[in-house]
Amino acid sequence: MTEAQIKETIFKVLGRIAPEAQLDKLALNDNLRETLDIDSFDYLQFLIGLNEELGVEIPEADYGQLTTLADLIRYLSARVR
């Protein structure tokens, strides 16, 4: 899976969590939770959604390192089948 496909999947899942968000304006280094005003429960739902879409298990210990779009793309690229 390419990074572009991973980004597309991230946006698909984010669209379900934050449908009002302007995802095309999201920069690679923006903090997702702050920029999109996502609370911790919604962020957890987002990570679960990524797991369902991509089949990548994201352990709770890794949540803190997944704050930006770039972080997520890098993390998922290394683990997606």
PDB file with SEQRES, HELIX, SHEET and CRYST1 records, atoms N, CA, C and O in Angstrom:
SEQRES   1 A   81  MET THR GLU ALA GLN ILE LYS GLU THR ILE PHE LYS VAL          
SEQRES   2 A   81  LEU GLY ARG ILE ALA PRO GLU ALA GLN LEU ASP LYS LEU          
SEQRES   3 A   81  ALA LEU ASN ASP ASN LEU ARG GLU THR LEU ASP ILE ASP          
SEQRES   4 A   81  SER PHE ASP TYR LEU GLN PHE LEU ILE GLY LEU ASN GLU          
SEQRES   5 A   81  GLU LEU GLY VAL GLU ILE PRO GLU ALA ASP TYR GLY GLN          
SEQRES   6 A   81  LEU THR THR LEU ALA ASP LEU ILE ARG TYR LEU SER ALA          
SEQRES   7 A   81  ARG VAL ARG                                                  
HELIX    1 AA1 GLU A    3  ILE A   17  1                                  15    
HELIX    2 AA2 LEU A   23  LYS A   25  5                                   3    
HELIX    3 AA3 LEU A   32  LEU A   36  1                                   5    
HELIX    4 AA4 SER A   40  LEU A   54  1                                  15    
HELIX    5 AA5 GLU A   60  GLN A   65  5                                   6    
HELIX    6 AA6 LEU A   69  ARG A   79  1                                  11    
CRYST1    1.000    1.000    1.000  90.00  90.00  90.00 P 1           1          
ATOM      1  N   MET A   1       0.853  -1.174   0.000  1.00  0.00           N  
ATOM      2  CA  MET A   1       0.000   0.000   0.000  1.00  0.00           C  
ATOM      3  C   MET A   1       0.900   1.238   0.000  1.00  0.00           C  
ATOM      4  O   MET A   1       1.867   1.307   0.758  1.00  0.00           O  
ATOM      5  N   THR A   2       0.581   2.200  -0.841  1.00  0.00           N  
ATOM      6  CA  THR A   2       1.392   3.411  -0.939  1.00  0.00           C  
ATOM      7  C   THR A   2       1.031   4.407   0.165  1.00  0.00           C  
ATOM      8  O   THR A   2      -0.009   4.291   0.813  1.00  0.00           O  
ATOM      9  N   GLU A   3       1.914   5.385   0.362  1.00  0.00           N  
ATOM     10  CA  GLU A   3       1.628   6.417   1.356  1.00  0.00           C  
ATOM     11  C   GLU A   3       0.385   7.215   0.970  1.00  0.00           C  
ATOM     12  O   GLU A   3      -0.372   7.640   1.843  1.00  0.00           O  
ATOM     13  N   ALA A   4       0.170   7.422  -0.329  1.00  0.00           N  
ATOM     14  CA  ALA A   4      -1.019   8.139  -0.788  1.00  0.00           C  
ATOM     15  C   ALA A   4      -2.290   7.364  -0.440  1.00  0.00           C  
ATOM     16  O   ALA A   4      -3.293   7.961  -0.050  1.00  0.00           O  
ATOM     17  N   GLN A   5      -2.252   6.047  -0.578  1.00  0.00           N  
ATOM     18  CA  GLN A   5      -3.406   5.220  -0.230  1.00  0.00           C  
ATOM     19  C   GLN A   5      -3.646   5.231   1.276  1.00  0.00           C  
ATOM     20  O   GLN A   5      -4.790   5.246   1.731  1.00  0.00           O  
ATOM     21  N   ILE A   6      -2.564   5.222   2.041  1.00  0.00           N  
ATOM     22  CA  ILE A   6      -2.695   5.283   3.492  1.00  0.00           C  
ATOM     23  C   ILE A   6      -3.300   6.622   3.901  1.00  0.00           C  
ATOM     24  O   ILE A   6      -4.187   6.668   4.753  1.00  0.00           O  
ATOM     25  N   LYS A   7      -2.828   7.703   3.301  1.00  0.00           N  
ATOM     26  CA  LYS A   7      -3.369   9.038   3.596  1.00  0.00           C  
ATOM     27  C   LYS A   7      -4.856   9.092   3.238  1.00  0.00           C  
ATOM     28  O   LYS A   7      -5.653   9.647   3.994  1.00  0.00           O  
ATOM     29  N   GLU A   8      -5.227   8.528   2.111  1.00  0.00           N  
ATOM     30  CA  GLU A   8      -6.628   8.483   1.689  1.00  0.00           C  
ATOM     31  C   GLU A   8      -7.478   7.729   2.717  1.00  0.00           C  
ATOM     32  O   GLU A   8      -8.592   8.147   3.033  1.00  0.00           O  
ATOM     33  N   THR A   9      -6.954   6.629   3.230  1.00  0.00           N  
ATOM     34  CA  THR A   9      -7.662   5.845   4.248  1.00  0.00           C  
ATOM     35  C   THR A   9      -7.774   6.636   5.548  1.00  0.00           C  
ATOM     36  O   THR A   9      -8.826   6.629   6.187  1.00  0.00           O  
ATOM     37  N   ILE A  10      -6.714   7.308   5.939  1.00  0.00           N  
ATOM     38  CA  ILE A  10      -6.746   8.149   7.141  1.00  0.00           C  
ATOM     39  C   ILE A  10      -7.842   9.197   7.005  1.00  0.00           C  
ATOM     40  O   ILE A  10      -8.625   9.406   7.932  1.00  0.00           O  
ATOM     41  N   PHE A  11      -7.899   9.854   5.856  1.00  0.00           N  
ATOM     42  CA  PHE A  11      -8.918  10.892   5.629  1.00  0.00           C  
ATOM     43  C   PHE A  11     -10.329  10.291   5.627  1.00  0.00           C  
ATOM     44  O   PHE A  11     -11.272  10.914   6.115  1.00  0.00           O  
ATOM     45  N   LYS A  12     -10.467   9.093   5.083  1.00  0.00           N  
ATOM     46  CA  LYS A  12     -11.771   8.419   5.068  1.00  0.00           C  
ATOM     47  C   LYS A  12     -12.261   8.196   6.497  1.00  0.00           C  
ATOM     48  O   LYS A  12     -13.412   8.489   6.820  1.00  0.00           O  
ATOM     49  N   VAL A  13     -11.376   7.675   7.348  1.00  0.00           N  
ATOM     50  CA  VAL A  13     -11.746   7.399   8.740  1.00  0.00           C  
ATOM     51  C   VAL A  13     -11.953   8.715   9.500  1.00  0.00           C  
ATOM     52  O   VAL A  13     -12.895   8.830  10.284  1.00  0.00           O  
ATOM     53  N   LEU A  14     -11.097   9.690   9.280  1.00  0.00           N  
ATOM     54  CA  LEU A  14     -11.266  10.998   9.936  1.00  0.00           C  
ATOM     55  C   LEU A  14     -12.592  11.638   9.529  1.00  0.00           C  
ATOM     56  O   LEU A  14     -13.237  12.305  10.338  1.00  0.00           O  
ATOM     57  N   GLY A  15     -12.995  11.436   8.283  1.00  0.00           N  
ATOM     58  CA  GLY A  15     -14.258  11.986   7.801  1.00  0.00           C  
ATOM     59  C   GLY A  15     -15.459  11.446   8.550  1.00  0.00           C  
ATOM     60  O   GLY A  15     -16.470  12.133   8.698  1.00  0.00           O  
ATOM     61  N   ARG A  16     -15.348  10.207   9.024  1.00  0.00           N  
ATOM     62  CA  ARG A  16     -16.436   9.638   9.824  1.00  0.00           C  
ATOM     63  C   ARG A  16     -16.421  10.202  11.240  1.00  0.00           C  
ATOM     64  O   ARG A  16     -17.477  10.358  11.854  1.00  0.00           O  
ATOM     65  N   ILE A  17     -15.241  10.509  11.762  1.00  0.00           N  
ATOM     66  CA  ILE A  17     -15.098  11.014  13.131  1.00  0.00           C  
ATOM     67  C   ILE A  17     -15.372  12.512  13.198  1.00  0.00           C  
ATOM     68  O   ILE A  17     -16.019  12.995  14.127  1.00  0.00           O  
ATOM     69  N   ALA A  18     -14.874  13.239  12.203  1.00  0.00           N  
ATOM     70  CA  ALA A  18     -15.014  14.704  12.176  1.00  0.00           C  
ATOM     71  C   ALA A  18     -15.517  15.129  10.800  1.00  0.00           C  
ATOM     72  O   ALA A  18     -14.752  15.671  10.002  1.00  0.00           O  
ATOM     73  N   PRO A  19     -16.802  14.887  10.515  1.00  0.00           N  
ATOM     74  CA  PRO A  19     -17.332  15.141   9.170  1.00  0.00           C  
ATOM     75  C   PRO A  19     -17.267  16.608   8.739  1.00  0.00           C  
ATOM     76  O   PRO A  19     -17.269  16.901   7.544  1.00  0.00           O  
ATOM     77  N   GLU A  20     -17.209  17.525   9.697  1.00  0.00           N  
ATOM     78  CA  GLU A  20     -17.169  18.941   9.365  1.00  0.00           C  
ATOM     79  C   GLU A  20     -15.751  19.440   9.069  1.00  0.00           C  
ATOM     80  O   GLU A  20     -15.572  20.576   8.630  1.00  0.00           O  
ATOM     81  N   ALA A  21     -14.755  18.603   9.306  1.00  0.00           N  
ATOM     82  CA  ALA A  21     -13.350  19.001   9.147  1.00  0.00           C  
ATOM     83  C   ALA A  21     -12.993  19.204   7.676  1.00  0.00           C  
ATOM     84  O   ALA A  21     -13.462  18.479   6.798  1.00  0.00           O  
ATOM     85  N   GLN A  22     -12.159  20.200   7.433  1.00  0.00           N  
ATOM     86  CA  GLN A  22     -11.637  20.451   6.086  1.00  0.00           C  
ATOM     87  C   GLN A  22     -10.292  19.730   5.979  1.00  0.00           C  
ATOM     88  O   GLN A  22      -9.233  20.318   6.195  1.00  0.00           O  
ATOM     89  N   LEU A  23     -10.363  18.468   5.645  1.00  0.00           N  
ATOM     90  CA  LEU A  23      -9.177  17.618   5.658  1.00  0.00           C  
ATOM     91  C   LEU A  23      -8.150  18.026   4.616  1.00  0.00           C  
ATOM     92  O   LEU A  23      -6.957  17.790   4.805  1.00  0.00           O  
ATOM     93  N   ASP A  24      -8.587  18.629   3.528  1.00  0.00           N  
ATOM     94  CA  ASP A  24      -7.647  19.054   2.494  1.00  0.00           C  
ATOM     95  C   ASP A  24      -6.741  20.195   2.980  1.00  0.00           C  
ATOM     96  O   ASP A  24      -5.713  20.471   2.362  1.00  0.00           O  
ATOM     97  N   LYS A  25      -7.108  20.849   4.065  1.00  0.00           N  
ATOM     98  CA  LYS A  25      -6.309  21.937   4.635  1.00  0.00           C  
ATOM     99  C   LYS A  25      -5.344  21.433   5.717  1.00  0.00           C  
ATOM    100  O   LYS A  25      -4.553  22.208   6.254  1.00  0.00           O  
ATOM    101  N   LEU A  26      -5.411  20.149   6.031  1.00  0.00           N  
ATOM    102  CA  LEU A  26      -4.590  19.565   7.085  1.00  0.00           C  
ATOM    103  C   LEU A  26      -3.155  19.389   6.594  1.00  0.00           C  
ATOM    104  O   LEU A  26      -2.907  18.702   5.603  1.00  0.00           O  
ATOM    105  N   ALA A  27      -2.213  20.017   7.302  1.00  0.00           N  
ATOM    106  CA  ALA A  27      -0.792  19.889   6.950  1.00  0.00           C  
ATOM    107  C   ALA A  27      -0.215  18.634   7.593  1.00  0.00           C  
ATOM    108  O   ALA A  27      -0.735  18.136   8.591  1.00  0.00           O  
ATOM    109  N   LEU A  28       0.856  18.137   7.011  1.00  0.00           N  
ATOM    110  CA  LEU A  28       1.471  16.905   7.502  1.00  0.00           C  
ATOM    111  C   LEU A  28       1.900  16.992   8.962  1.00  0.00           C  
ATOM    112  O   LEU A  28       1.856  15.991   9.676  1.00  0.00           O  
ATOM    113  N   ASN A  29       2.313  18.172   9.415  1.00  0.00           N  
ATOM    114  CA  ASN A  29       2.821  18.297  10.779  1.00  0.00           C  
ATOM    115  C   ASN A  29       1.834  18.935  11.755  1.00  0.00           C  
ATOM    116  O   ASN A  29       2.209  19.278  12.876  1.00  0.00           O  
ATOM    117  N   ASP A  30       0.581  19.097  11.343  1.00  0.00           N  
ATOM    118  CA  ASP A  30      -0.449  19.597  12.263  1.00  0.00           C  
ATOM    119  C   ASP A  30      -0.792  18.515  13.282  1.00  0.00           C  
ATOM    120  O   ASP A  30      -0.864  17.333  12.948  1.00  0.00           O  
ATOM    121  N   ASN A  31      -1.002  18.931  14.520  1.00  0.00           N  
ATOM    122  CA  ASN A  31      -1.478  18.014  15.542  1.00  0.00           C  
ATOM    123  C   ASN A  31      -2.943  17.712  15.224  1.00  0.00           C  
ATOM    124  O   ASN A  31      -3.777  18.618  15.226  1.00  0.00           O  
ATOM    125  N   LEU A  32      -3.254  16.459  14.953  1.00  0.00           N  
ATOM    126  CA  LEU A  32      -4.605  16.088  14.513  1.00  0.00           C  
ATOM    127  C   LEU A  32      -5.677  16.438  15.535  1.00  0.00           C  
ATOM    128  O   LEU A  32      -6.706  17.020  15.193  1.00  0.00           O  
ATOM    129  N   ARG A  33      -5.433  16.084  16.780  1.00  0.00           N  
ATOM    130  CA  ARG A  33      -6.455  16.329  17.810  1.00  0.00           C  
ATOM    131  C   ARG A  33      -6.706  17.821  17.994  1.00  0.00           C  
ATOM    132  O   ARG A  33      -7.857  18.241  18.113  1.00  0.00           O  
ATOM    133  N   GLU A  34      -5.658  18.619  18.019  1.00  0.00           N  
ATOM    134  CA  GLU A  34      -5.829  20.063  18.209  1.00  0.00           C  
ATOM    135  C   GLU A  34      -6.439  20.724  16.982  1.00  0.00           C  
ATOM    136  O   GLU A  34      -7.380  21.509  17.097  1.00  0.00           O  
ATOM    137  N   THR A  35      -5.910  20.410  15.818  1.00  0.00           N  
ATOM    138  CA  THR A  35      -6.363  21.048  14.588  1.00  0.00           C  
ATOM    139  C   THR A  35      -7.818  20.716  14.276  1.00  0.00           C  
ATOM    140  O   THR A  35      -8.576  21.581  13.840  1.00  0.00           O  
ATOM    141  N   LEU A  36      -8.205  19.463  14.501  1.00  0.00           N  
ATOM    142  CA  LEU A  36      -9.569  19.033  14.177  1.00  0.00           C  
ATOM    143  C   LEU A  36     -10.499  19.054  15.383  1.00  0.00           C  
ATOM    144  O   LEU A  36     -11.671  18.693  15.279  1.00  0.00           O  
ATOM    145  N   ASP A  37      -9.971  19.477  16.525  1.00  0.00           N  
ATOM    146  CA  ASP A  37     -10.750  19.557  17.767  1.00  0.00           C  
ATOM    147  C   ASP A  37     -11.413  18.217  18.090  1.00  0.00           C  
ATOM    148  O   ASP A  37     -12.623  18.132  18.295  1.00  0.00           O  
ATOM    149  N   ILE A  38     -10.579  17.174  18.129  1.00  0.00           N  
ATOM    150  CA  ILE A  38     -11.045  15.817  18.404  1.00  0.00           C  
ATOM    151  C   ILE A  38     -10.716  15.480  19.857  1.00  0.00           C  
ATOM    152  O   ILE A  38      -9.574  15.633  20.290  1.00  0.00           O  
ATOM    153  N   ASP A  39     -11.709  15.026  20.599  1.00  0.00           N  
ATOM    154  CA  ASP A  39     -11.446  14.646  21.994  1.00  0.00           C  
ATOM    155  C   ASP A  39     -10.835  13.244  22.035  1.00  0.00           C  
ATOM    156  O   ASP A  39     -10.725  12.572  21.010  1.00  0.00           O  
ATOM    157  N   SER A  40     -10.442  12.819  23.231  1.00  0.00           N  
ATOM    158  CA  SER A  40      -9.734  11.542  23.369  1.00  0.00           C  
ATOM    159  C   SER A  40     -10.592  10.349  22.955  1.00  0.00           C  
ATOM    160  O   SER A  40     -10.076   9.391  22.380  1.00  0.00           O  
ATOM    161  N   PHE A  41     -11.887  10.393  23.236  1.00  0.00           N  
ATOM    162  CA  PHE A  41     -12.767   9.290  22.834  1.00  0.00           C  
ATOM    163  C   PHE A  41     -12.846   9.199  21.313  1.00  0.00           C  
ATOM    164  O   PHE A  41     -12.742   8.108  20.752  1.00  0.00           O  
ATOM    165  N   ASP A  42     -13.026  10.332  20.647  1.00  0.00           N  
ATOM    166  CA  ASP A  42     -13.092  10.329  19.183  1.00  0.00           C  
ATOM    167  C   ASP A  42     -11.766   9.893  18.575  1.00  0.00           C  
ATOM    168  O   ASP A  42     -11.744   9.206  17.554  1.00  0.00           O  
ATOM    169  N   TYR A  43     -10.650  10.293  19.205  1.00  0.00           N  
ATOM    170  CA  TYR A  43      -9.343   9.885  18.687  1.00  0.00           C  
ATOM    171  C   TYR A  43      -9.176   8.366  18.814  1.00  0.00           C  
ATOM    172  O   TYR A  43      -8.628   7.719  17.923  1.00  0.00           O  
ATOM    173  N   LEU A  44      -9.645   7.817  19.909  1.00  0.00           N  
ATOM    174  CA  LEU A  44      -9.610   6.367  20.086  1.00  0.00           C  
ATOM    175  C   LEU A  44     -10.462   5.695  19.004  1.00  0.00           C  
ATOM    176  O   LEU A  44     -10.039   4.698  18.419  1.00  0.00           O  
ATOM    177  N   GLN A  45     -11.644   6.225  18.736  1.00  0.00           N  
ATOM    178  CA  GLN A  45     -12.506   5.685  17.680  1.00  0.00           C  
ATOM    179  C   GLN A  45     -11.814   5.771  16.317  1.00  0.00           C  
ATOM    180  O   GLN A  45     -11.949   4.873  15.486  1.00  0.00           O  
ATOM    181  N   PHE A  46     -11.079   6.852  16.099  1.00  0.00           N  
ATOM    182  CA  PHE A  46     -10.315   7.029  14.871  1.00  0.00           C  
ATOM    183  C   PHE A  46      -9.259   5.930  14.726  1.00  0.00           C  
ATOM    184  O   PHE A  46      -9.130   5.325  13.661  1.00  0.00           O  
ATOM    185  N   LEU A  47      -8.509   5.678  15.795  1.00  0.00           N  
ATOM    186  CA  LEU A  47      -7.468   4.647  15.752  1.00  0.00           C  
ATOM    187  C   LEU A  47      -8.068   3.254  15.560  1.00  0.00           C  
ATOM    188  O   LEU A  47      -7.493   2.417  14.864  1.00  0.00           O  
ATOM    189  N   ILE A  48      -9.215   3.009  16.174  1.00  0.00           N  
ATOM    190  CA  ILE A  48      -9.918   1.738  15.976  1.00  0.00           C  
ATOM    191  C   ILE A  48     -10.367   1.613  14.515  1.00  0.00           C  
ATOM    192  O   ILE A  48     -10.265   0.545  13.912  1.00  0.00           O  
ATOM    193  N   GLY A  49     -10.860   2.713  13.964  1.00  0.00           N  
ATOM    194  CA  GLY A  49     -11.272   2.729  12.560  1.00  0.00           C  
ATOM    195  C   GLY A  49     -10.114   2.429  11.618  1.00  0.00           C  
ATOM    196  O   GLY A  49     -10.285   1.728  10.621  1.00  0.00           O  
ATOM    197  N   LEU A  50      -8.933   2.960  11.935  1.00  0.00           N  
ATOM    198  CA  LEU A  50      -7.754   2.658  11.125  1.00  0.00           C  
ATOM    199  C   LEU A  50      -7.420   1.175  11.200  1.00  0.00           C  
ATOM    200  O   LEU A  50      -7.065   0.556  10.197  1.00  0.00           O  
ATOM    201  N   ASN A  51      -7.537   0.618  12.386  1.00  0.00           N  
ATOM    202  CA  ASN A  51      -7.301  -0.818  12.557  1.00  0.00           C  
ATOM    203  C   ASN A  51      -8.263  -1.623  11.692  1.00  0.00           C  
ATOM    204  O   ASN A  51      -7.859  -2.581  11.034  1.00  0.00           O  
ATOM    205  N   GLU A  52      -9.527  -1.237  11.694  1.00  0.00           N  
ATOM    206  CA  GLU A  52     -10.535  -1.955  10.907  1.00  0.00           C  
ATOM    207  C   GLU A  52     -10.275  -1.824   9.411  1.00  0.00           C  
ATOM    208  O   GLU A  52     -10.435  -2.792   8.668  1.00  0.00           O  
ATOM    209  N   GLU A  53      -9.877  -0.639   8.964  1.00  0.00           N  
ATOM    210  CA  GLU A  53      -9.651  -0.394   7.537  1.00  0.00           C  
ATOM    211  C   GLU A  53      -8.354  -1.025   7.028  1.00  0.00           C  
ATOM    212  O   GLU A  53      -8.308  -1.557   5.920  1.00  0.00           O  
ATOM    213  N   LEU A  54      -7.299  -0.960   7.852  1.00  0.00           N  
ATOM    214  CA  LEU A  54      -5.975  -1.362   7.386  1.00  0.00           C  
ATOM    215  C   LEU A  54      -5.469  -2.669   7.994  1.00  0.00           C  
ATOM    216  O   LEU A  54      -4.487  -3.238   7.517  1.00  0.00           O  
ATOM    217  N   GLY A  55      -6.133  -3.143   9.043  1.00  0.00           N  
ATOM    218  CA  GLY A  55      -5.683  -4.364   9.691  1.00  0.00           C  
ATOM    219  C   GLY A  55      -4.411  -4.192  10.502  1.00  0.00           C  
ATOM    220  O   GLY A  55      -3.695  -5.160  10.757  1.00  0.00           O  
ATOM    221  N   VAL A  56      -4.130  -2.953  10.909  1.00  0.00           N  
ATOM    222  CA  VAL A  56      -2.928  -2.670  11.695  1.00  0.00           C  
ATOM    223  C   VAL A  56      -3.336  -2.482  13.147  1.00  0.00           C  
ATOM    224  O   VAL A  56      -4.122  -1.592  13.473  1.00  0.00           O  
ATOM    225  N   GLU A  57      -2.798  -3.321  14.005  1.00  0.00           N  
ATOM    226  CA  GLU A  57      -3.043  -3.229  15.451  1.00  0.00           C  
ATOM    227  C   GLU A  57      -2.178  -2.088  15.993  1.00  0.00           C  
ATOM    228  O   GLU A  57      -0.961  -2.085  15.806  1.00  0.00           O  
ATOM    229  N   ILE A  58      -2.805  -1.128  16.660  1.00  0.00           N  
ATOM    230  CA  ILE A  58      -2.069  -0.005  17.236  1.00  0.00           C  
ATOM    231  C   ILE A  58      -2.154  -0.118  18.751  1.00  0.00           C  
ATOM    232  O   ILE A  58      -3.199   0.171  19.334  1.00  0.00           O  
ATOM    233  N   PRO A  59      -1.064  -0.537  19.396  1.00  0.00           N  
ATOM    234  CA  PRO A  59      -1.091  -0.680  20.850  1.00  0.00           C  
ATOM    235  C   PRO A  59      -1.213   0.682  21.542  1.00  0.00           C  
ATOM    236  O   PRO A  59      -0.723   1.697  21.048  1.00  0.00           O  
ATOM    237  N   GLU A  60      -1.873   0.671  22.681  1.00  0.00           N  
ATOM    238  CA  GLU A  60      -2.076   1.909  23.440  1.00  0.00           C  
ATOM    239  C   GLU A  60      -0.757   2.611  23.740  1.00  0.00           C  
ATOM    240  O   GLU A  60      -0.710   3.840  23.792  1.00  0.00           O  
ATOM    241  N   ALA A  61       0.295   1.861  23.933  1.00  0.00           N  
ATOM    242  CA  ALA A  61       1.614   2.439  24.219  1.00  0.00           C  
ATOM    243  C   ALA A  61       2.118   3.324  23.076  1.00  0.00           C  
ATOM    244  O   ALA A  61       2.965   4.188  23.298  1.00  0.00           O  
ATOM    245  N   ASP A  62       1.609   3.120  21.860  1.00  0.00           N  
ATOM    246  CA  ASP A  62       2.045   3.898  20.698  1.00  0.00           C  
ATOM    247  C   ASP A  62       1.197   5.146  20.443  1.00  0.00           C  
ATOM    248  O   ASP A  62       1.581   5.980  19.623  1.00  0.00           O  
ATOM    249  N   TYR A  63       0.076   5.294  21.110  1.00  0.00           N  
ATOM    250  CA  TYR A  63      -0.833   6.407  20.844  1.00  0.00           C  
ATOM    251  C   TYR A  63      -0.126   7.758  20.926  1.00  0.00           C  
ATOM    252  O   TYR A  63      -0.372   8.636  20.099  1.00  0.00           O  
ATOM    253  N   GLY A  64       0.742   7.929  21.908  1.00  0.00           N  
ATOM    254  CA  GLY A  64       1.403   9.212  22.125  1.00  0.00           C  
ATOM    255  C   GLY A  64       2.319   9.649  20.997  1.00  0.00           C  
ATOM    256  O   GLY A  64       2.578  10.842  20.842  1.00  0.00           O  
ATOM    257  N   GLN A  65       2.813   8.711  20.211  1.00  0.00           N  
ATOM    258  CA  GLN A  65       3.704   9.060  19.109  1.00  0.00           C  
ATOM    259  C   GLN A  65       2.953   9.292  17.798  1.00  0.00           C  
ATOM    260  O   GLN A  65       3.571   9.564  16.769  1.00  0.00           O  
ATOM    261  N   LEU A  66       1.639   9.186  17.830  1.00  0.00           N  
ATOM    262  CA  LEU A  66       0.818   9.348  16.623  1.00  0.00           C  
ATOM    263  C   LEU A  66       0.000  10.631  16.710  1.00  0.00           C  
ATOM    264  O   LEU A  66      -1.226  10.590  16.819  1.00  0.00           O  
ATOM    265  N   THR A  67       0.679  11.758  16.662  1.00  0.00           N  
ATOM    266  CA  THR A  67      -0.016  13.027  16.853  1.00  0.00           C  
ATOM    267  C   THR A  67      -0.258  13.794  15.556  1.00  0.00           C  
ATOM    268  O   THR A  67      -1.191  14.593  15.476  1.00  0.00           O  
ATOM    269  N   THR A  68       0.574  13.559  14.542  1.00  0.00           N  
ATOM    270  CA  THR A  68       0.423  14.290  13.286  1.00  0.00           C  
ATOM    271  C   THR A  68       0.091  13.336  12.143  1.00  0.00           C  
ATOM    272  O   THR A  68       0.217  12.118  12.271  1.00  0.00           O  
ATOM    273  N   LEU A  69      -0.331  13.910  11.038  1.00  0.00           N  
ATOM    274  CA  LEU A  69      -0.605  13.120   9.843  1.00  0.00           C  
ATOM    275  C   LEU A  69       0.673  12.413   9.387  1.00  0.00           C  
ATOM    276  O   LEU A  69       0.630  11.248   8.993  1.00  0.00           O  
ATOM    277  N   ALA A  70       1.799  13.108   9.439  1.00  0.00           N  
ATOM    278  CA  ALA A  70       3.081  12.506   9.055  1.00  0.00           C  
ATOM    279  C   ALA A  70       3.423  11.324   9.960  1.00  0.00           C  
ATOM    280  O   ALA A  70       3.893  10.291   9.481  1.00  0.00           O  
ATOM    281  N   ASP A  71       3.189  11.470  11.271  1.00  0.00           N  
ATOM    282  CA  ASP A  71       3.441  10.376  12.215  1.00  0.00           C  
ATOM    283  C   ASP A  71       2.622   9.143  11.841  1.00  0.00           C  
ATOM    284  O   ASP A  71       3.138   8.025  11.805  1.00  0.00           O  
ATOM    285  N   LEU A  72       1.357   9.364  11.568  1.00  0.00           N  
ATOM    286  CA  LEU A  72       0.467   8.251  11.239  1.00  0.00           C  
ATOM    287  C   LEU A  72       0.871   7.566   9.947  1.00  0.00           C  
ATOM    288  O   LEU A  72       0.902   6.338   9.877  1.00  0.00           O  
ATOM    289  N   ILE A  73       1.179   8.342   8.932  1.00  0.00           N  
ATOM    290  CA  ILE A  73       1.571   7.768   7.642  1.00  0.00           C  
ATOM    291  C   ILE A  73       2.837   6.938   7.810  1.00  0.00           C  
ATOM    292  O   ILE A  73       2.923   5.822   7.299  1.00  0.00           O  
ATOM    293  N   ARG A  74       3.814   7.477   8.522  1.00  0.00           N  
ATOM    294  CA  ARG A  74       5.086   6.765   8.745  1.00  0.00           C  
ATOM    295  C   ARG A  74       4.831   5.468   9.526  1.00  0.00           C  
ATOM    296  O   ARG A  74       5.331   4.407   9.152  1.00  0.00           O  
ATOM    297  N   TYR A  75       4.057   5.560  10.602  1.00  0.00           N  
ATOM    298  CA  TYR A  75       3.767   4.412  11.448  1.00  0.00           C  
ATOM    299  C   TYR A  75       3.026   3.325  10.672  1.00  0.00           C  
ATOM    300  O   TYR A  75       3.402   2.154  10.717  1.00  0.00           O  
ATOM    301  N   LEU A  76       1.983   3.718   9.970  1.00  0.00           N  
ATOM    302  CA  LEU A  76       1.165   2.748   9.256  1.00  0.00           C  
ATOM    303  C   LEU A  76       1.898   2.155   8.053  1.00  0.00           C  
ATOM    304  O   LEU A  76       1.731   0.975   7.744  1.00  0.00           O  
ATOM    305  N   SER A  77       2.704   2.962   7.377  1.00  0.00           N  
ATOM    306  CA  SER A  77       3.469   2.465   6.220  1.00  0.00           C  
ATOM    307  C   SER A  77       4.385   1.315   6.619  1.00  0.00           C  
ATOM    308  O   SER A  77       4.576   0.371   5.852  1.00  0.00           O  
ATOM    309  N   ALA A  78       4.942   1.395   7.801  1.00  0.00           N  
ATOM    310  CA  ALA A  78       5.864   0.356   8.273  1.00  0.00           C  
ATOM    311  C   ALA A  78       5.136  -0.920   8.695  1.00  0.00           C  
ATOM    312  O   ALA A  78       5.761  -1.970   8.844  1.00  0.00           O  
ATOM    313  N   ARG A  79       3.803  -0.834   8.889  1.00  0.00           N  
ATOM    314  CA  ARG A  79       3.089  -1.975   9.451  1.00  0.00           C  
ATOM    315  C   ARG A  79       1.966  -2.550   8.580  1.00  0.00           C  
ATOM    316  O   ARG A  79       1.495  -3.659   8.831  1.00  0.00           O  
ATOM    317  N   VAL A  80       1.546  -1.816   7.582  1.00  0.00           N  
ATOM    318  CA  VAL A  80       0.422  -2.271   6.771  1.00  0.00           C  
ATOM    319  C   VAL A  80       0.841  -3.456   5.885  1.00  0.00           C  
ATOM    320  O   VAL A  80       1.971  -3.524   5.401  1.00  0.00           O  
ATOM    321  N   ARG A  81      -0.074  -4.353   5.697  1.00  0.00           N  
ATOM    322  CA  ARG A  81       0.200  -5.548   4.894  1.00  0.00           C  
ATOM    323  C   ARG A  81       0.079  -5.246   3.419  1.00  0.00           C  
ATOM    324  O   ARG A  81       0.275  -6.134   2.588  1.00  0.00           O  
TER     325      ARG A  81                                                      
END                                                                             
